[in-house]
Amino acid sequence: MVPALEVRGIVKRYGGLLANDGIDLAVAAGEVHAVMGENGAGKTTLMSILYGLQPPDAGEMFRDGRWVRFRSSADAIAAGLGMVHQAFRLFGSLTVWENVVYGREPRRGGFIDRRAAREAVAALAVRYGLAVAPDAVVDRLSVGVRQRVEILKTLYRRARVLILDEPTAVLTPPEREALFAVLRALVADGSSVLFVTHKLDEVMAISDRVTVLRDGRVAAHMATRETSPREIVRAMIGRSLPPPPPRTGEPPGEVRLEVRDLFVRAPGRPPPVAGVSFAVRAGEIVGIAGVAGNGQTELVEALAGLRRPDGGRVAVNGRDVTAADAAGHRAAGLAYVPEDRAAVGTARAASAAENLALGFHRAPPIARGRLLDRAAMRAWARQLIARFDIRIAGERSPAGTLSGGNLQKLVVARELAHAAPVLIAEQPTRGVDVGAIATIHAQLAAERAARRAVLVVSAELSEILALSDRVLAMFEGRIIAECDGAAADEEGIGALMAGRRAEAA
């Protein structure tokens, strides 16, 4: 059969970096084709070429057997391709429905039919289990809800070849299964799906075939039913994964992070954080599990000093920081990995060395009096780049040149290097490969072993359960339950995330 989409010999260079090196890939009609690889393996670059966002330096592309050249995403859309990007492509000042229908607005009498547009978006959201308010302004949405908007936007256009770049990064298990149901219906109708992910369980659950990239080249083509997660990992990283980090078994120490009756209010809607209280002690990891949009983002912003709470108290390492800004929280002993690595976690135009020096730039060895010691800053950056295996041309390269997963590793490397008494890690492994996930988990476990207090907020239940000594379930702005991490299971926590206490009992 003629492939729905095929590329042959794709090459892409960025200066001295060879991102794609002679890649061949064929996607059949009516199949889910997974693409896997380490961060920096060339996955996102290849998808950008397929969608017309950048041209290849060499190679050919075929759509239903016909040679094509895409000079823009408009060409790709016209050829029946759609893409959900890992980095959001939304207009922040517009509403959800305006983003979803943009360029294909329903009209009546020459004007945009707003009612029809809202109804269409609302119907899509209900049909595909992607809860979102059509009239909400995108800038005011959490990262998880923005991801739903991206998925809705592509589904609205009914693409026949759908490229999904880490589409489930912020979805809960029920939302993920709802998306999988959509994908199965699409391929049953003859559509094709290119599914880029780091999650082995998703690949085994949804894909028909797998292509593994390594260092910009194809390391393996596999039929999913004929392979195993272990074989895929070996093709990706050349080795087996280490076992998950064990819990220490030592009792936790004194309280390092204390939250009492915390409120964060929002105009015109119920408070996103409504009377939250908990504590994190030295030598423990506490995980917060919740469906995106239930107040986790606002809670963490208040804990990190990015948002002043409307009531309650926050103490870091015994110091009241309720009214302090982010610098005050850091001075009290807080390190923070934000969920939005691009907008909050890094200055993308600055070099990797400059980003890795943030928070260290006022003290030796990076500071020399009132001046920065650039040589010391670069040496520090090289240490962290090596320790966390950040794939980058060099420490002088802008952070914005990094792939999403490598940018995440840069933020995690910087914050863990502070060795602060309290660490808040919000979506710490979003968009990173399986090898990097194992490394980051081991580093978080090492923080616990060093008697630091760690708060992990993650949309990945498997991550919460693998790391946490205690799990707090958050629903509609409140902590509705606390579970022992060793005894908790995905089904019970998932029920709590949906507000169903009885089912989780």
C-alpha positions as CSV (number, residue, x, y, z in Angstrom):
1,M,0.0,0.0,0.0
2,V,1.1,3.6,-0.7
3,P,2.0,5.3,2.6
4,A,-0.2,8.2,3.7
5,L,3.0,10.1,4.5
6,E,6.6,9.2,3.7
7,V,10.0,10.9,4.0
8,R,13.3,9.7,2.5
9,G,16.8,10.8,3.4
10,I,15.8,13.8,5.5
11,V,18.8,15.9,6.6
12,K,18.7,19.0,8.8
13,R,21.7,20.9,10.1
14,Y,21.9,23.8,12.6
15,G,25.5,25.1,12.2
16,G,27.7,22.2,13.4
17,L,24.7,20.3,14.9
18,L,23.3,17.5,12.6
19,A,19.7,17.3,14.0
20,N,18.4,14.9,11.3
21,D,20.8,12.6,9.5
22,G,19.3,10.7,6.6
23,I,15.9,9.8,8.2
24,D,13.5,7.5,6.4
25,L,10.0,7.1,7.7
26,A,6.7,5.8,6.2
27,V,3.3,6.2,7.9
28,A,0.5,3.9,6.6
29,A,-3.1,5.0,6.3
30,G,-5.1,3.9,9.3
31,E,-2.2,3.4,11.7
32,V,-0.8,5.0,14.8
33,H,2.9,5.3,14.3
34,A,4.9,6.2,17.4
35,V,8.2,8.1,17.2
36,M,10.5,7.8,20.2
37,G,14.0,8.9,21.1
38,E,16.1,10.7,23.7
39,N,15.9,14.5,24.1
40,G,17.8,16.0,21.3
41,A,17.5,12.8,19.1
42,G,15.8,14.9,16.4
43,K,12.1,14.1,16.9
44,T,10.7,17.6,17.1
45,T,13.0,18.8,14.2
46,L,11.6,16.0,12.0
47,M,8.0,16.8,12.9
48,S,8.6,20.5,12.2
49,I,9.8,19.5,8.7
50,L,6.8,17.3,8.1
51,Y,4.5,20.2,9.0
52,G,6.2,22.7,6.8
53,L,7.6,24.8,9.7
54,Q,11.2,24.5,8.4
55,P,12.7,23.1,5.2
56,P,15.0,20.1,5.1
57,D,18.5,20.6,3.8
58,A,18.2,17.3,1.9
59,G,15.6,14.6,1.4
60,E,12.1,14.1,-0.1
61,M,8.6,13.9,1.2
62,F,5.6,12.2,-0.3
63,R,1.8,12.5,0.5
64,D,-0.3,9.6,-0.7
65,G,2.6,8.7,-3.1
66,R,2.8,12.2,-4.6
67,W,6.0,14.2,-4.1
68,V,5.3,17.3,-2.1
69,R,7.2,20.3,-0.7
70,F,5.8,22.3,2.2
71,R,6.9,25.9,2.4
72,S,4.7,26.6,5.4
73,S,2.3,25.0,7.8
74,A,-0.5,26.4,5.5
75,D,0.8,24.0,2.8
76,A,0.8,21.1,5.2
77,I,-2.8,21.9,6.4
78,A,-3.9,22.1,2.8
79,A,-2.4,18.7,2.2
80,G,-4.5,17.3,5.1
81,L,-1.9,17.4,7.9
82,G,-2.5,18.7,11.4
83,M,-0.2,19.1,14.4
84,V,-0.4,19.5,18.1
85,H,2.9,21.1,19.2
86,Q,4.8,20.4,22.3
87,A,5.3,24.2,22.7
88,F,1.9,25.9,22.5
89,R,0.9,27.9,19.4
90,L,-2.0,29.9,20.9
91,F,-3.1,33.5,20.9
92,G,-3.1,34.3,24.7
93,S,-5.4,37.3,24.5
94,L,-8.1,35.4,22.6
95,T,-10.7,33.0,24.0
96,V,-10.6,29.3,23.6
97,W,-13.2,29.2,20.9
98,E,-11.5,32.0,18.9
99,N,-8.2,29.9,19.0
100,V,-9.9,26.7,18.0
101,V,-11.8,28.1,15.0
102,Y,-9.1,30.6,13.9
103,G,-8.8,30.5,10.1
104,R,-12.0,28.4,9.7
105,E,-14.6,30.4,11.5
106,P,-18.3,29.6,10.8
107,R,-20.0,32.5,9.2
108,R,-23.5,33.9,8.8
109,G,-24.1,36.7,6.3
110,G,-20.4,37.5,5.9
111,F,-19.8,37.8,9.7
112,I,-18.4,35.3,12.1
113,D,-21.2,33.3,13.7
114,R,-20.0,33.5,17.3
115,R,-22.8,31.3,18.7
116,A,-22.1,28.5,16.2
117,A,-18.4,28.7,16.9
118,R,-18.9,28.5,20.7
119,E,-21.4,25.6,20.3
120,A,-19.0,23.7,18.0
121,V,-16.1,24.0,20.4
122,A,-18.3,23.1,23.4
123,A,-19.5,20.0,21.6
124,L,-16.0,19.0,20.7
125,A,-14.9,19.4,24.3
126,V,-17.7,17.2,25.5
127,R,-17.3,14.6,22.8
128,Y,-13.6,14.1,23.4
129,G,-13.6,14.5,27.1
130,L,-11.4,17.6,27.1
131,A,-13.1,19.9,29.5
132,V,-12.6,23.6,28.8
133,A,-14.8,26.7,28.8
134,P,-15.1,28.1,25.3
135,D,-15.2,31.7,26.5
136,A,-12.2,31.5,28.7
137,V,-9.2,33.7,27.8
138,V,-6.2,31.5,27.0
139,D,-3.7,33.6,29.0
140,R,-5.7,32.8,32.2
141,L,-5.6,29.1,31.7
142,S,-3.3,26.6,33.3
143,V,-0.7,24.8,31.1
144,G,-2.9,21.6,31.2
145,V,-6.0,23.3,29.9
146,R,-4.0,25.1,27.2
147,Q,-2.8,21.7,26.0
148,R,-6.5,20.7,25.7
149,V,-7.1,23.7,23.5
150,E,-4.3,22.7,21.2
151,I,-5.8,19.2,20.8
152,L,-9.2,20.6,20.2
153,K,-7.8,23.0,17.6
154,T,-6.4,20.2,15.6
155,L,-9.5,18.0,15.9
156,Y,-11.6,20.8,14.7
157,R,-9.7,20.8,11.4
158,R,-10.3,17.1,10.8
159,A,-6.8,16.4,9.5
160,R,-6.2,13.1,7.8
161,V,-2.6,12.9,9.0
162,L,-2.3,14.0,12.6
163,I,1.1,14.8,14.2
164,L,0.9,14.8,18.0
165,D,4.1,16.0,19.8
166,E,3.8,14.9,23.4
167,P,0.0,15.3,23.5
168,T,-0.6,13.6,26.8
169,A,2.1,15.4,28.8
170,V,-0.5,17.1,31.0
171,L,-3.5,14.7,30.7
172,T,-4.8,12.5,33.5
173,P,-5.3,8.8,32.8
174,P,-9.0,9.2,32.0
175,E,-8.3,12.1,29.7
176,R,-5.5,10.1,28.1
177,E,-7.9,7.2,27.5
178,A,-10.4,9.6,26.0
179,L,-7.8,10.9,23.6
180,F,-6.8,7.3,22.7
181,A,-10.5,6.6,22.0
182,V,-10.4,9.5,19.6
183,L,-7.2,8.3,17.9
184,R,-8.6,4.8,17.5
185,A,-11.7,6.2,15.9
186,L,-9.6,8.4,13.5
187,V,-7.5,5.5,12.3
188,A,-10.5,3.3,12.0
189,D,-11.8,5.9,9.5
190,G,-8.5,5.7,7.6
191,S,-6.6,8.6,9.1
192,S,-3.0,8.3,10.2
193,V,-1.4,9.5,13.5
194,L,2.2,10.2,14.2
195,F,2.5,10.0,17.9
196,V,5.7,11.5,19.4
197,T,6.0,10.5,23.1
198,H,8.5,9.5,25.8
199,K,6.0,7.2,27.5
200,L,6.6,3.6,26.8
201,D,3.2,2.5,28.2
202,E,1.5,4.8,25.7
203,V,3.5,3.4,22.8
204,M,2.6,-0.1,23.8
205,A,-1.1,0.8,24.3
206,I,-1.9,2.9,21.2
207,S,0.7,2.4,18.4
208,D,0.9,-0.1,15.6
209,R,4.5,0.6,14.7
210,V,7.4,2.4,16.4
211,T,10.3,4.3,14.9
212,V,13.2,5.0,17.3
213,L,15.6,7.9,16.7
214,R,19.0,8.2,18.2
215,D,21.5,11.0,17.6
216,G,19.5,12.2,14.6
217,R,19.4,8.8,12.9
218,V,16.8,6.0,12.7
219,A,18.0,3.4,15.3
220,A,15.1,1.0,14.7
221,H,11.7,0.4,13.0
222,M,9.6,-2.0,15.0
223,A,6.1,-3.5,14.9
224,T,4.7,-2.8,18.3
225,R,3.1,-6.2,18.8
226,E,6.5,-7.8,18.0
227,T,8.7,-5.7,20.4
228,S,8.8,-4.9,24.2
229,P,9.5,-1.8,26.3
230,R,13.0,-3.2,27.1
231,E,13.9,-3.5,23.4
232,I,12.6,0.1,22.7
233,V,14.7,1.5,25.6
234,R,17.8,-0.3,24.4
235,A,17.3,1.1,20.9
236,M,16.8,4.6,22.4
237,I,19.7,4.8,24.9
238,G,21.8,1.7,24.4
239,R,21.3,0.4,27.9
240,S,18.6,-0.8,30.3
241,L,17.0,1.5,32.8
242,P,18.1,1.4,36.4
243,P,15.5,0.3,39.0
244,P,13.4,3.1,40.6
245,P,15.0,4.8,43.6
246,P,14.1,3.0,46.9
247,R,12.4,4.8,49.8
248,T,14.9,5.3,52.7
249,G,12.5,4.1,55.4
250,E,13.9,6.8,57.7
251,P,11.2,8.8,59.6
252,P,10.9,12.4,58.4
253,G,12.4,15.2,60.5
254,E,11.2,18.7,61.3
255,V,8.8,20.7,59.2
256,R,10.5,22.6,56.4
257,L,7.5,23.8,54.4
258,E,4.3,24.7,56.2
259,V,1.0,25.8,54.6
260,R,-1.9,26.9,56.8
261,D,-5.4,27.7,55.6
262,L,-4.1,29.2,52.3
263,F,-6.5,31.0,50.0
264,V,-6.0,32.4,46.5
265,R,-9.0,34.1,45.0
266,A,-10.0,34.8,41.4
267,P,-12.6,37.4,40.2
268,G,-15.9,35.9,39.1
269,R,-15.2,32.3,40.0
270,P,-14.7,30.1,43.1
271,P,-11.2,30.5,44.7
272,P,-8.7,28.2,42.9
273,V,-7.1,27.6,46.3
274,A,-9.6,27.4,49.2
275,G,-8.2,26.8,52.6
276,V,-5.3,24.5,51.8
277,S,-3.2,23.2,54.7
278,F,-0.3,20.7,54.8
279,A,3.3,20.4,55.8
280,V,6.4,18.9,54.2
281,R,9.2,17.6,56.5
282,A,12.9,17.1,56.1
283,G,13.6,13.8,54.5
284,E,10.3,13.2,52.7
285,I,8.7,13.7,49.3
286,V,5.1,14.8,49.3
287,G,3.2,14.5,46.0
288,I,0.2,16.6,45.0
289,A,-2.1,14.7,42.5
290,G,-4.9,16.5,40.7
291,V,-6.5,17.1,37.4
292,A,-5.1,20.2,35.7
293,G,-7.2,23.3,36.5
294,N,-8.0,22.3,40.1
295,G,-5.8,24.9,41.7
296,Q,-2.3,23.3,41.6
297,T,-0.8,26.1,39.5
298,E,-2.2,28.9,41.7
299,L,-1.1,27.0,44.9
300,V,2.5,26.6,43.7
301,E,2.7,30.2,42.5
302,A,1.7,31.2,46.1
303,L,4.2,28.9,47.6
304,A,7.0,30.2,45.3
305,G,6.3,33.8,45.8
306,L,5.0,34.5,42.3
307,R,1.5,35.3,43.6
308,R,0.5,36.8,46.9
309,P,-2.1,34.7,48.7
310,D,-5.4,36.3,49.8
311,G,-5.3,34.5,53.1
312,G,-3.4,32.0,55.2
313,R,0.2,31.5,55.9
314,V,3.3,30.0,54.2
315,A,6.5,29.3,56.0
316,V,9.8,28.1,54.5
317,N,12.4,26.6,56.8
318,G,10.7,28.3,59.7
319,R,10.5,31.7,58.2
320,D,7.1,33.3,57.4
321,V,7.2,34.2,53.7
322,T,3.5,34.8,53.1
323,A,4.0,38.4,52.0
324,A,7.5,37.9,50.4
325,D,8.2,37.9,46.7
326,A,10.0,35.2,44.9
327,A,13.5,36.5,46.0
328,G,12.3,36.4,49.6
329,H,11.2,32.8,49.2
330,R,14.5,31.8,47.7
331,A,16.4,33.6,50.4
332,A,14.5,31.6,53.0
333,G,15.6,28.4,51.5
334,L,13.3,27.5,48.6
335,A,14.3,26.1,45.2
336,Y,11.6,25.9,42.5
337,V,11.2,24.0,39.2
338,P,8.2,25.7,37.5
339,E,5.8,23.9,35.2
340,D,6.4,26.4,32.3
341,R,10.1,26.0,31.6
342,A,10.2,28.4,28.7
343,A,8.2,31.4,30.1
344,V,9.0,31.1,33.8
345,G,12.0,28.8,34.2
346,T,14.5,30.3,31.7
347,A,15.5,33.4,29.8
348,R,15.6,31.8,26.4
349,A,17.7,34.5,24.7
350,A,20.4,34.2,27.4
351,S,23.1,31.5,27.2
352,A,22.9,28.2,29.0
353,A,25.7,29.3,31.2
354,E,23.8,32.5,32.2
355,N,20.7,30.5,32.9
356,L,22.5,28.0,35.0
357,A,24.1,30.8,37.0
358,L,20.8,32.3,38.1
359,G,20.6,32.4,41.8
360,F,24.3,31.8,42.1
361,H,25.4,35.1,40.5
362,R,25.8,37.1,43.7
363,A,28.3,34.8,45.5
364,P,31.7,33.3,44.7
365,P,32.9,31.7,42.6
366,I,30.6,33.2,40.0
367,A,30.6,36.6,41.5
368,R,33.8,38.5,42.1
369,G,32.9,41.5,44.0
370,R,30.2,43.3,41.9
371,L,31.3,41.6,38.7
372,L,30.6,38.2,37.2
373,D,33.5,35.8,36.7
374,R,32.6,34.6,33.2
375,A,35.2,31.8,33.2
376,A,33.9,30.5,36.5
377,M,30.3,30.8,35.3
378,R,31.1,28.7,32.1
379,A,33.0,26.1,34.2
380,W,30.0,25.8,36.5
381,A,27.7,25.4,33.5
382,R,29.9,22.7,32.0
383,Q,29.7,20.7,35.3
384,L,25.9,20.8,35.3
385,I,25.6,20.1,31.6
386,A,27.7,16.9,32.1
387,R,26.0,15.9,35.3
388,F,22.5,16.0,33.8
389,D,23.4,15.1,30.2
390,I,22.0,18.3,28.7
391,R,22.4,18.0,24.9
392,I,23.6,21.3,23.7
393,A,26.3,22.6,21.4
394,G,28.0,24.4,24.3
395,E,27.4,26.4,27.4
396,R,27.5,29.6,25.4
397,S,24.6,28.6,23.2
398,P,21.2,30.3,23.9
399,A,18.8,28.3,26.0
400,G,16.2,28.8,23.3
401,T,18.1,26.5,21.0
402,L,17.5,23.6,23.3
403,S,14.8,21.0,22.7
404,G,12.0,21.0,25.2
405,G,13.3,18.1,27.2
406,N,16.8,19.5,27.4
407,L,15.5,22.8,28.5
408,Q,13.6,21.0,31.3
409,K,16.9,19.3,32.3
410,L,18.6,22.7,32.4
411,V,16.0,24.0,34.8
412,V,16.1,20.9,37.0
413,A,19.9,21.0,37.1
414,R,20.0,24.6,38.2
415,E,17.4,24.2,41.0
416,L,18.8,21.0,42.4
417,A,22.3,22.5,42.4
418,H,21.0,25.0,45.0
419,A,20.7,22.2,47.6
420,A,18.0,24.3,49.3
421,P,16.2,23.0,52.4
422,V,12.9,23.0,50.4
423,L,12.4,22.0,46.8
424,I,9.2,22.5,44.9
425,A,9.2,20.5,41.6
426,E,6.3,21.2,39.4
427,Q,6.0,18.7,36.5
428,P,9.7,17.9,36.9
429,T,9.9,15.4,34.0
430,R,7.5,16.8,31.5
431,G,8.8,16.2,28.0
432,V,11.9,14.4,28.9
433,D,13.0,10.9,27.7
434,V,12.9,7.7,29.8
435,G,16.6,7.9,30.6
436,A,16.3,11.4,31.8
437,I,13.2,10.6,33.9
438,A,15.2,7.9,35.7
439,T,18.0,10.4,36.3
440,I,15.7,13.1,37.6
441,H,13.9,10.7,39.8
442,A,17.2,9.5,41.3
443,Q,18.2,13.1,41.9
444,L,14.9,13.9,43.7
445,A,15.4,10.8,45.8
446,A,18.9,12.0,46.6
447,E,17.3,15.3,47.9
448,R,15.2,13.3,50.2
449,A,18.1,11.2,51.4
450,A,20.0,14.5,52.1
451,R,17.1,15.3,54.5
452,R,15.6,18.0,52.3
453,A,11.9,18.6,52.0
454,V,10.5,17.9,48.5
455,L,7.1,18.8,47.1
456,V,6.3,17.2,43.8
457,V,3.3,18.4,41.7
458,S,2.8,16.2,38.7
459,A,0.2,15.2,36.2
460,E,1.8,11.8,36.0
461,L,0.3,9.5,38.5
462,S,3.1,7.0,38.0
463,E,5.6,9.6,38.9
464,I,3.7,10.6,42.0
465,L,3.4,7.0,43.2
466,A,7.0,6.2,42.4
467,L,8.4,9.1,44.4
468,S,6.0,10.1,47.1
469,D,6.1,9.2,50.8
470,R,2.7,10.9,51.1
471,V,0.2,11.8,48.4
472,L,-2.2,14.7,48.7
473,A,-5.2,14.6,46.3
474,M,-6.4,18.1,45.2
475,F,-9.9,18.7,43.8
476,E,-11.6,22.1,43.2
477,G,-9.0,24.1,45.2
478,R,-8.9,21.8,48.3
479,I,-6.8,19.0,49.6
480,I,-9.5,16.3,49.9
481,A,-7.4,13.3,51.0
482,E,-4.0,12.2,52.1
483,C,-2.7,8.7,51.3
484,D,0.4,6.8,52.2
485,G,2.6,6.7,49.1
486,A,3.7,3.1,49.5
487,A,0.1,1.9,49.8
488,A,-1.5,4.2,47.2
489,D,-2.5,2.9,43.8
490,E,-3.3,4.6,40.5
491,E,-7.0,3.7,40.5
492,G,-7.6,5.0,44.0
493,I,-5.7,8.3,43.5
494,G,-7.3,8.7,40.1
495,A,-10.8,8.5,41.7
496,L,-9.8,11.1,44.3
497,M,-8.5,13.4,41.6
498,A,-12.0,13.2,40.1
499,G,-13.5,14.1,43.5
500,R,-14.8,10.6,44.2
501,R,-13.8,9.8,47.8
502,A,-15.9,6.7,48.2
503,E,-14.5,4.9,45.2
504,A,-10.9,5.5,46.4
505,A,-11.7,4.2,49.9
